Amino acid sequence: MDRTNNGRRKSRAFTRDSISSTSLPGNISSSLFVQGIFTGPTQNKSVQQSCHVSKEMYVPVRQRYKNMTFCDYSDSKTGFPWFCVKPQDVGCENYIRHSSGGSATEFHKTFTSADFVKNYLRPAPITPLNTSHADFMVEPVFGETNMTSATCLSNERPLCTSGLPQRHSQYAPGFYHQDTWTSHTCQNRHFTTPDVIKCLQNQTIHFIGDSTLRQWYEYLASHVLKENVQEAKGPDEKFGPHVAIDKANNISIYFNFHGYPIALRNLDVKQIHYVAEQLDSYTNLENTIICLCLWAHFTGTNLQYYRNRLQSVKDAIVRLRQRNPHVRVLIKSANTREHSSDFDRSNWYSWEVHKVMRQFFSGFPGVTVIDVWDMTIGHRTGYNLHPAIDIISQEIDMFLSFLCPVE
């Protein structure tokens, strides 16, 4: 065992060399570059410095700042790396808050310069899609006066249960009709409020992930179970932790954000915990549902780092199911986002992250992936990082269809 500079023992589950590879600068994000906020050398003053998952990304500025040193906040349990440039005249123990964006240092100006983007943010080459005319077939339906979603279904669908094979690449996973999603993967149900209550009665749901999963928590707490819910929100509206309790029906819903990297402002670093750490902390798993989502904040890292994070989650799920084999685990996939010319905010790279997640958990026992990518592609409201409520309602229906496939 080795020690970090603050004296904590660091787990060797993942070494810093294996996670923070030297190839990272070629894929790292500048727009998701974040700031560490330190208490300053004088009272009532704070100092900000740049932070991220790798020291290698600082290579271009280290050539100019020969005395640059780092504070190492790599996690003592998972071994995942997190570094901040050490401020002058301030100790590493003074790291108190975390914030995204900003340009508090000269380093940030370097990372957002055209020269840095050209030389250090070189994405992998994009493989052109095979889009020959033979790949598509559109068959008009004539003479239909009472068109319904069932009209477009040509095959019998299985119930929505864990372990379903991935959809065939030649077929769309589903379609919208009058804002209602019909899945080609399985028999997704559409739930009324009484249906939702019946499905979730006597259940505890832990949502752990990003803001696209927080939308699921908010939809259930504020739009479905709102009549009986008592809600307690954490110190940060976006980060949480949040809890909604329906005592009448014994339903408890929690939301917690995942660990670094996080593109949110002004967070207490003591509240930031990795998903594996959160899963390992759960002891009472009777009637428990776990729902995870990790993608939007990971587009500022390379795919190998992302795979390592997913592996830690996978290992934690194994430990979780060893404690209670009946706990249900579901994972929400990535969704489309607003068009951007920034590499890390592009739908192309989000799709790469999405594919890695699907491949990683495909066929993994006890885990269900809720694939919402095409649910956001196909809706009239367009691409949004935070999909419209009409889409969220249909995503929730898919989520509940796997929990309660039969009425």
C-alpha positions, -999 to 999 in steps of 0.1 A, spaced: 0 0 0 12 35 -7 0 68 7 -14 99 -9 1 133 2 -26 138 28 -17 106 46 -46 84 35 -39 48 23 -48 43 -13 -64 11 -26 -46 -7 -54 -79 -17 -70 -69 6 -98 -34 22 -100 -31 57 -111 -9 46 -140 -36 23 -153 -64 49 -151 -45 81 -160 -27 70 -191 -3 92 -210 -28 92 -239 -53 111 -219 -43 146 -232 -54 135 -267 -90 131 -255 -93 153 -225 -119 181 -223 -111 218 -218 -147 229 -215 -153 205 -186 -121 217 -169 -130 224 -133 -117 244 -104 -107 235 -69 -115 262 -43 -91 265 -14 -93 286 17 -68 314 12 -38 324 33 -58 352 48 -92 351 64 -123 356 42 -104 349 10 -104 319 -13 -80 307 -40 -90 287 -71 -69 263 -91 -75 239 -120 -83 202 -113 -89 171 -133 -83 133 -135 -48 135 -150 -16 154 -144 -4 146 -180 -29 171 -195 -8 199 -178 22 192 -200 19 223 -222 17 247 -193 43 229 -171 68 238 -198 63 275 -187 56 269 -150 86 249 -139 76 249 -103 41 236 -107 31 210 -81 0 191 -75 -23 181 -47 -33 145 -50 -68 137 -40 -70 102 -55 -97 82 -38 -85 61 -9 -110 33 -16 -113 30 -53 -79 45 -63 -94 68 -89 -72 98 -96 -81 134 -89 -55 162 -90 -55 199 -84 -27 224 -92 -14 234 -57 -19 271 -50 10 291 -37 11 296 1 -19 273 6 -18 237 19 -35 208 1 -57 203 31 -74 236 24 -93 221 -6 -129 228 5 -151 232 -26 -154 221 -62 -167 242 -91 -170 238 -129 -158 262 -155 -144 296 -147 -111 311 -158 -94 319 -124 -59 309 -136 -37 314 -166 -38 276 -171 -74 277 -182 -66 303 -209 -40 279 -222 -63 249 -222 -90 268 -242 -66 282 -267 -68 272 -304 -32 259 -303 -40 235 -273 -71 222 -289 -53 216 -322 -23 197 -306 -38 181 -275 -75 175 -282 -72 152 -312 -102 129 -312 -100 95 -328 -109 94 -365 -146 92 -372 -156 61 -392 -182 70 -419 -215 53 -415 -226 28 -441 -257 45 -453 -264 29 -487 -300 29 -499 -304 -8 -491 -301 0 -454 -335 17 -453 -370 7 -462 -401 29 -457 -435 14 -464 -464 38 -465 -497 26 -450 -527 36 -472 -563 35 -463 -558 35 -425 -583 58 -409 -579 45 -373 -541 45 -370 -528 32 -337 -493 22 -324 -504 -15 -327 -508 -9 -365 -470 -6 -368 -461 -37 -348 -453 -67 -370 -439 -92 -344 -448 -104 -310 -427 -88 -283 -415 -104 -251 -422 -90 -216 -397 -64 -204 -374 -84 -182 -337 -85 -174 -314 -102 -199 -332 -93 -232 -309 -95 -262 -299 -62 -278 -321 -50 -307 -312 -61 -342 -291 -34 -359 -314 -33 -389 -345 -23 -369 -354 8 -349 -358 1 -312 -393 17 -312 -413 47 -324 -435 75 -311 -472 78 -319 -490 108 -304 -460 113 -280 -463 77 -267 -433 55 -271 -438 19 -283 -408 -3 -279 -398 -30 -304 -376 -46 -277 -404 -56 -253 -440 -50 -243 -435 -16 -225 -465 -6 -204 -479 29 -200 -486 37 -163 -513 58 -147 -506 73 -113 -524 44 -95 -503 20 -116 -471 37 -105 -480 36 -69 -490 -1 -71 -457 -9 -88 -435 10 -64 -454 2 -32 -431 -9 -3 -400 -2 -24 -369 19 -19 -353 34 -51 -318 47 -51 -310 69 -82 -272 75 -85 -259 94 -114 -260 127 -133 -287 153 -140 -304 133 -167 -312 107 -140 -321 134 -116 -349 142 -140 -363 107 -133 -362 113 -96 -379 147 -100 -406 134 -123 -416 107 -99 -414 129 -68 -430 160 -83 -454 148 -110 -465 113 -101 -463 108 -63 -467 145 -55 -499 141 -35 -484 121 -7 -447 129 -9 -426 146 17 -394 158 1 -361 168 17 -335 184 -6 -297 186 -1 -277 218 2 -273 220 -36 -304 218 -58 -286 201 -87 -262 179 -67 -284 167 -39 -286 144 -20 -324 144 -23 -351 122 -8 -388 119 -14 -409 98 10 -445 86 4 -454 73 39 -489 62 29 -476 38 3 -442 31 19 -422 44 -11 -388 60 -6 -369 76 -35 -333 89 -32 -310 108 -56 -273 112 -52 -247 124 -78 -218 103 -89 -182 112 -80 -156 131 -100 -155 143 -127 -185 167 -121 -194 198 -140 -214 216 -113 -206 247 -93 -197 253 -57 -200 218 -42 -187 208 -8 -160 182 -15 -170 162 15 -203 154 -2 -187 139 -33 -186 101 -33 -179 76 -61 -207 52 -72 -188 21 -60 -184 37 -25 -221 45 -24 -232 10 -34 -209 -5 -8 -225 16 19 -260 1 14 -268 -24 41 -306 -28 42 -313 -40 7 -348 -56 12 -372 -44 -15 -345 -21 -30 -341 -9 -66 -308 7 -77 -308 28 -109 -275 43 -122 -265 67 -149 -229 77 -158 -222 94 -191 -226 132 -195 -198 142 -172 -175 115 -186 -173 130 -221 -144 150 -207 -123 119 -203 -110 92 -226 -128 59 -231 -102 38 -211 -108 59 -180 -145 55 -186 -142 17 -188 -122 17 -156 -150 36 -139 -176 12 -152 -155 -18 -140 -155 -4 -105 -193 -1 -106 -196 -36 -120 -175 -50 -91 -196 -30 -66 -228 -45 -81 -213 -80 -77 -207 -72 -40 -241 -57 -37 -259 -88 -51 -238 -111 -29 -253 -93 1 -288 -95 -14 -292 -115 -47 -328 -101 -51 -318 -64 -54 -327 -51 -88 -301 -29 -107 -310 -9 -137 -288 15 -158 -301 44 -178 -281 49 -210 -269 82 -225 -292 104 -245 -287 129 -273 -278 165 -265 -278 199 -281 -255 202 -311 -221 216 -303 -188 218 -322 -169 210 -290 -156 175 -291 -166 166 -256 -201 180 -260 -208 163 -293 -234 137 -299 -207 117 -317 -186 112 -286 -217 108 -264 -226 79 -287 -191 64 -283 -196 65 -245 -231 51 -249 -218 21 -269 -191 14 -243 -217 13 -215 -240 -10 -236 -211 -34 -244 -199 -34 -208 -231 -44 -192 -246 -65 -220 -254 -99 -206 -243 -90 -171 -265 -110 -147 -290 -90 -126 -285 -58 -145 -310 -42 -169 -300 -14 -193 -327 11 -202 -317 23 -236 -331 58 -241 -308 70 -269 -334 65 -297 -362 78 -275 -345 112 -276 -335 109 -313 -371 102 -324 -390 128 -305 -404 161 -320 -388 183 -293 -353 177 -307 -320 171 -291 -316 184 -255 -291 173 -228 -321 174 -205 -350 159 -225 -385 174 -225 -409 161 -199 -429 143 -226 -398 121 -232 -390 117 -195 -425 104 -189 -419 77 -216 -385 69 -202 -401 64 -168 -427 41 -184 -398 20 -198 -381 19 -164 -414 8 -147 -421 -18 -174 -390 -37 -163 -399 -34 -127 -436 -44 -132 -439 -61 -166 -474 -75 -159 -504 -56 -145 
